[in-house]
Amino acid sequence: MVRKKNSRYLQALYSTIIFIIPSAFIGGYFIGTKLDEQFGTDPWITIAGVFVGGAGAFIELFRVLNRGEKSSRRNKLRSSRNEAPDLDEEKNHPGSLTNQSGKEE
């Protein structure tokens, strides 16, 4: 159950990348265009806006990837803790073939 939830979370998390990168570039372009119209510096602020938007997009990309990696590591650790059998419990289980001394019953 943990893996299914984790994979859906990671899919949702990584799908945000599809929207983050283009929107940052487009936002930088439109803001730069408006500022160029105001100050009459066509096309310099637009170019700077695209670069700033791109930088913001890649910073957010690394944040998303880091968040996904941390979540993946955390869930692997949780699942390894849950899957590892306790050998002492197994020996003392009434239905097991060995008792505490290790001899078959």
GIJO-V578167 format. One record per pair of residues at least 24 apart in sequence whose C-alpha atoms are under 10 Angstrom apart, sorted by sequence separation. I is the first residue (numbers start at 1). J is the second residue. D is the distance in Angstrom with one decimal. If there is no record, write none. Layout:
BEGIN
i = <I/I>
j = <J/J>
d = <D/D>
END
This chain:
BEGIN
i = <25/26/28/29/24/25/27/28/29/24/25/27/28/24/25/26/27/24/25/26/28/24/25/23/24/25/22/23/24/25/21/22/24/25/21/24/20/21/23/24/21/22/20/21/24/20/21/19/20/21/21/17/20/21/17/20/17/18/17/16/17/14/17/16/17/15/14/13/14/13/14/10/13/14/10/13/12/10/11/10/9/10/7/10/6/9/10/9/7/6/7/6/6/3/6/5/6/3/2/3/2/3/2/3/2/1>
j = <49/50/52/53/49/50/52/53/54/50/51/53/54/51/52/53/54/52/53/54/56/53/54/53/54/55/53/54/55/56/53/54/56/57/54/57/54/55/57/58/56/57/56/57/60/57/58/57/58/59/60/57/60/61/58/61/60/61/61/61/62/61/64/64/65/64/64/64/65/65/67/64/67/68/65/68/68/67/68/68/68/69/68/71/68/71/72/72/71/71/72/72/74/72/75/75/76/75/75/76/76/78/78/79/79/79>
d = <8.0/7.3/6.6/7.8/9.5/5.3/9.7/4.7/9.9/8.0/7.6/6.7/7.8/9.5/8.1/7.7/9.6/8.5/4.8/9.1/9.5/4.7/5.4/8.4/6.2/8.9/9.1/9.4/8.6/8.7/8.5/8.6/6.8/7.4/7.2/5.6/9.8/9.6/8.3/9.2/8.5/8.1/9.2/5.0/9.7/6.2/7.3/9.7/8.9/9.9/8.5/8.8/7.6/7.7/9.6/7.7/8.5/9.8/6.5/9.1/9.9/9.1/7.7/8.3/9.1/9.9/7.1/6.9/7.4/8.4/9.8/9.7/8.5/7.7/9.5/7.0/10.0/9.2/9.3/6.0/8.5/8.9/10.0/8.1/9.4/8.9/8.0/9.7/9.9/7.7/8.6/7.2/9.8/9.2/7.2/9.8/9.6/7.4/7.2/8.5/9.3/10.0/8.6/8.1/7.5/9.9>
END
